[in-house]
Every structure is written in C-alpha cells, then in structure tokens.
Amino acid sequence: MIQGIGEAPLWALAPALLSVQFPSKRGRVMGMYNAAIHVGLTVGSLLGVGLLRVWHGNEAFLLFASVSAVGGVLILSFVKDQHSGTRENMLQVDYRQLIALVNNRHNVVVLFGILLYGAGYGIFLTILPAFLLEIRHFPQAAVGFVFTLFYLALSLSQIITGPFTDWKGPQYPMMLGMLLTALGFATCARLYNLWLYAVVFVASCGLGIFAVAAMTFLNQQVSNTLKGTISGAFYMAWGIGFFFGRCYWGNSARQELFRVDFGGWRVSFALKR
C-alpha cells in the first residue's frame, strides 16, 4: 500500500510535466513515457523468470526497493519543475474550466473507457494467469513469459501510437484499441499454444493503443493549470477499473453468476476451488 501511494503521484504528474514541456508532441511523449514504464516491467518480468530458482527470502523485494530508491535520486537530481510565477499563482485553479471538463459528455465517455481499460489491465494480471495455471496447466515460467509478452506489446504499441495521435488525432486510435482488446478477450480462451500467445499480444496492443490515445485526448482538453488534475483523473478512473473490475469478475466467478469468462464455466470452477 505504501508503494502504491508513492507510485500514484509519479504516474499522474509525469504525463502532466511532459505535456507542458512538449505541447506539439503530446502523443509522442505520452507513448514514450508509457512505453518506458512497460519496458521496465518487461525487463523485470524477464529478470524474475531468470532468477526464479535462485531467489532466497526477501531478495526480490530488496531489489525492488533499491531500484526505486535509485529512481527517486535520479528524479531529484535531473527533473526540474516547469512552473512560473509565485506559489499563490500556482495554486489558483480555474474551477469553471474544471466543471466544464466534467460536464463534457465526450470527456465522460473517455473516462468510462479508461475505467474499462483499467479493468482489462487488471484481468490480464489476475484472471488470465489463473486460467493458464489452473485450466491450461502452464508452468510458472510460461506464465512469466505471458507477462513479458503483455508488457512488450504495451510498450511497442504505445511508441507507435503516440506519433499517430499527433498526426490524426486520438479518436480513431481509441476505437481501434478497444476493438483489438475486445477481440483478444473474445478469442483467448478458445486457442492454444502459439495462437494463444498471439491473441494475448494483439489484446495487449489494444490496451496500449487506447491508453496513449485517451491520455493524449484528455490532456488536449485542458490548459496547463489543469494538466496534473486531468492526469490524476485518468489514473483515478484507471485505478477504479483496475481494482473493482478484478473484484467483480473474481467474485462473480466464485459464485458462478455468469458463465462467460476466460474459458467459460471452467474458469469459474477453477477460481471457486
């Protein structure tokens, strides 16, 4: 929980800082930022698979804490604030613009899409591994490879999508991302071996495409004084979907409230066990 509290401002404020620094290249820098996160997750997943048999006790947690401390030192040393003026001016927020932002139905629809994106992200991290372990009997190393593939697809798709959103706008990438993710969820449970990996890759690309396009869209809607606020709104919607989406699917599977999940009723049975 403490780690999450420390992670939240970094995830929310870094896009705001980049948006202010590069107003004409928002999509590109958002894609690079998100890709950097998931490249690190990819490397971490590969490292975890490689060291799976040599970890002892809490060594993995100590490594994570050490790397996080190094990141904090780098931010303190090299990242500079981009604000100007007095602190009183910095704290002044145009609440009329904030209210207009919330009352805009397009923004509300995008925020709801971000909530679904968070839910899909959470399902990939929880229900999909449970399906692979319990139903398909994948070894732990293979599940680790799925995580690596997931993060790699997110990274590549975000690097490619960023410049495209600067060129054509975020609307079509958001639609394409949702469609690819839906296609992946719909077919994942019916495929095996390499085809399963391919579908996971496609669905992961869909999540990455939508994330960059949605973040770019929201940052285009506000002035510099609300960049941090809108980035926080993005991750708040993402966090709500990420947390409650997994709780809903997991609880529904245990109670067998629905039959369509990863693998249909079989996953419901596996999670109920």
C-alpha positions in Angstrom: 0.0 0.0 0.0 2.9 2.4 0.8 4.4 1.5 -2.6 1.1 2.4 -4.3 1.0 5.8 -2.5 4.5 6.5 -3.8 3.7 5.3 -7.3 0.5 7.3 -7.7 2.0 10.9 -8.0 4.7 9.7 -10.3 2.2 8.1 -12.7 -0.1 11.1 -12.6 2.3 14.0 -12.6 4.9 12.8 -15.1 2.4 12.9 -18.1 1.4 16.4 -16.9 5.0 17.6 -16.9 5.7 16.1 -20.3 2.5 17.6 -21.8 3.7 21.1 -20.7 7.2 20.5 -22.0 6.2 19.2 -25.4 2.7 20.7 -26.3 3.1 19.9 -30.0 4.2 16.3 -29.5 1.9 15.2 -26.7 1.1 11.8 -28.3 4.7 11.0 -29.0 5.9 11.8 -25.4 2.9 10.1 -23.8 3.7 7.0 -25.9 7.4 7.1 -24.9 6.5 7.7 -21.2 4.1 4.7 -21.1 6.4 2.6 -23.1 9.3 3.3 -20.7 7.1 2.1 -17.8 6.3 -1.2 -19.6 9.8 -1.7 -20.9 10.9 -1.7 -17.3 8.1 -4.1 -16.5 9.2 -6.3 -19.4 12.8 -6.4 -18.1 11.6 -7.1 -14.6 9.4 -10.0 -15.8 12.3 -11.5 -17.7 14.6 -11.0 -14.7 12.1 -12.6 -12.5 11.8 -15.6 -14.7 15.6 -15.9 -15.0 16.1 -15.7 -11.2 13.0 -17.8 -10.3 15.2 -20.6 -8.9 17.8 -18.5 -7.1 15.7 -16.0 -5.1 16.0 -16.5 -1.4 13.8 -15.0 1.2 13.0 -11.3 0.5 15.7 -10.7 -2.1 13.2 -9.8 -4.8 11.7 -7.1 -2.5 15.0 -5.7 -1.6 16.0 -5.4 -5.3 12.7 -3.6 -6.0 13.3 -1.2 -3.1 16.8 -0.5 -4.2 15.9 0.3 -7.8 13.0 2.5 -6.6 15.5 4.5 -4.4 17.8 5.0 -7.4 14.8 6.3 -9.4 14.0 8.7 -6.7 17.5 10.1 -6.7 17.5 10.5 -10.5 14.2 12.4 -10.4 15.5 14.6 -7.6 18.8 15.3 -9.5 17.6 15.8 -13.0 13.8 16.6 -13.2 13.0 20.3 -12.9 9.7 22.0 -12.3 8.2 23.8 -15.3 6.0 26.3 -13.4 6.5 30.0 -13.4 5.3 32.7 -11.1 4.6 32.7 -7.3 3.3 29.8 -5.3 -0.1 31.7 -4.9 -0.5 31.9 -8.6 0.4 28.2 -9.0 -2.4 27.2 -6.6 -5.1 29.2 -8.4 -7.3 26.8 -10.4 -9.9 27.8 -12.9 -12.8 25.8 -11.4 -15.1 26.9 -14.2 -12.9 25.1 -16.6 -12.8 22.0 -14.3 -16.6 22.0 -14.1 -16.9 22.3 -17.8 -14.5 19.4 -18.2 -16.7 17.2 -16.1 -19.9 18.3 -17.8 -18.5 17.5 -21.3 -20.1 14.2 -22.3 -17.1 13.3 -24.6 -14.7 13.5 -21.6 -17.1 11.4 -19.5 -17.3 8.7 -22.2 -13.4 8.7 -22.5 -13.1 8.4 -18.7 -15.6 5.5 -18.7 -13.4 3.9 -21.4 -10.4 4.4 -19.2 -12.2 2.6 -16.4 -12.8 -0.3 -18.8 -9.2 -0.2 -19.8 -8.2 -0.5 -16.1 -10.5 -3.4 -15.7 -9.0 -5.2 -18.7 -5.5 -4.5 -17.5 -6.4 -6.0 -14.1 -7.9 -9.1 -15.7 -4.7 -9.7 -17.7 -2.7 -9.6 -14.4 -5.0 -11.8 -12.4 -7.7 -13.9 -14.1 -5.6 -14.7 -17.2 -2.7 -16.2 -15.1 -5.2 -18.2 -13.1 -6.7 -19.5 -16.3 -3.3 -20.5 -17.7 -2.2 -22.2 -14.4 -5.4 -23.9 -13.4 -7.0 -24.8 -16.8 -4.2 -25.0 -19.3 -1.7 -26.2 -16.8 1.0 -23.8 -18.0 4.3 -23.9 -16.0 5.2 -20.9 -14.0 7.9 -19.9 -16.4 5.4 -19.9 -19.3 3.1 -17.6 -17.3 6.0 -15.3 -16.7 6.6 -15.2 -20.4 3.0 -14.2 -20.9 3.6 -11.3 -18.6 6.7 -10.3 -20.6 4.7 -10.6 -23.9 1.9 -8.4 -22.3 4.3 -5.6 -21.3 6.3 -5.8 -24.5 3.1 -5.4 -26.6 2.1 -2.5 -24.5 5.5 -0.8 -25.0 5.6 -1.3 -28.8 2.0 -0.2 -29.4 2.4 2.9 -27.3 5.6 4.0 -29.1 3.9 3.6 -32.5 0.5 5.1 -31.4 1.9 8.3 -29.9 3.1 9.9 -33.2 0.0 8.7 -35.0 -2.3 10.5 -32.5 -0.3 13.7 -33.0 -0.9 13.3 -36.8 -4.5 12.1 -37.0 -5.9 12.7 -33.5 -6.8 10.3 -30.7 -10.3 9.3 -31.7 -9.6 6.5 -34.1 -6.7 5.0 -32.0 -9.1 4.9 -29.0 -11.7 3.0 -31.1 -9.1 0.6 -32.6 -7.6 -0.1 -29.2 -10.9 -1.1 -27.7 -11.8 -3.3 -30.7 -8.5 -5.1 -30.6 -8.8 -5.7 -26.8 -12.4 -7.0 -27.2 -11.2 -9.3 -30.0 -8.5 -10.7 -27.7 -10.8 -11.3 -24.8 -13.4 -13.0 -27.0 -11.0 -15.5 -28.6 -8.3 -16.0 -25.9 -10.0 -18.9 -24.1 -10.5 -20.9 -27.3 -6.9 -21.0 -28.5 -3.8 -22.9 -27.6 0.0 -22.7 -27.6 1.4 -20.1 -30.1 -2.1 -18.9 -31.1 -2.9 -18.1 -27.5 0.3 -16.0 -27.3 -0.6 -14.2 -30.5 -4.0 -13.3 -29.2 -2.6 -12.1 -25.9 -0.2 -9.9 -27.9 -3.0 -8.4 -30.0 -5.2 -7.7 -27.0 -2.2 -6.2 -25.2 -1.5 -3.9 -28.2 -5.2 -2.8 -28.0 -4.8 -1.8 -24.4 -1.6 0.1 -25.2 -3.1 1.9 -28.1 -6.2 3.0 -26.2 -4.1 4.2 -23.2 -1.9 6.6 -25.1 -4.8 7.9 -27.2 -7.0 8.5 -24.2 -4.3 10.2 -22.2 -3.5 12.5 -25.2 -7.2 13.3 -25.7 -7.7 14.4 -22.0 -4.5 16.5 -22.0 -5.7 18.3 -25.1 -8.9 19.4 -23.3 -7.3 21.5 -20.5 -4.9 24.3 -20.0 -1.5 23.9 -18.3 -3.1 24.7 -14.9 -5.1 21.5 -15.1 -2.6 19.1 -16.6 -1.9 17.5 -13.3 -5.6 17.3 -12.5 -6.6 15.6 -15.7 -3.7 13.2 -15.4 -4.9 12.4 -11.9 -8.4 11.8 -13.3 -7.0 9.4 -15.9 -5.3 7.3 -13.3 -8.2 7.5 -10.8 -10.6 6.1 -13.5 -7.9 3.5 -14.4 -7.4 2.6 -10.7 -11.2 2.2 -10.1 -11.5 -0.2 -13.1 -8.2 -2.0 -12.1 -9.4 -2.6 -8.6 -13.2 -3.1 -8.8 -13.1 -4.9 -12.2 -11.0 -7.7 -10.8 -13.1 -7.9 -7.6 -16.3 -8.1 -9.7 -15.0 -10.8 -12.1 -13.4 -12.8 -9.3 -16.4 -12.7 -7.1 -18.8 -13.5 -10.0 -16.7 -16.4 -11.0 -16.7 -17.9 -7.5 -20.5 -17.5 -7.2 -20.9 -18.6 -10.9 -23.1 -15.5 -11.5 -22.1 -15.7 -15.2 -20.7 -18.3 -17.4 -18.6 -16.3 -19.8 -15.1 -15.5 -18.6 -11.7 -16.8 -19.7 -12.7 -20.4 -20.5 -16.3 -20.1 -19.6 -17.6 -22.1 -16.7 -14.3 -23.9 -16.3 -12.5 -20.8 -15.0 -15.4 -20.3 -12.7 -14.8 -23.8 -11.3 -11.1 -23.2 -11.1 -11.4 -20.0 -9.1 -14.1 -21.5 -6.9 -11.7 -24.2 -5.9 
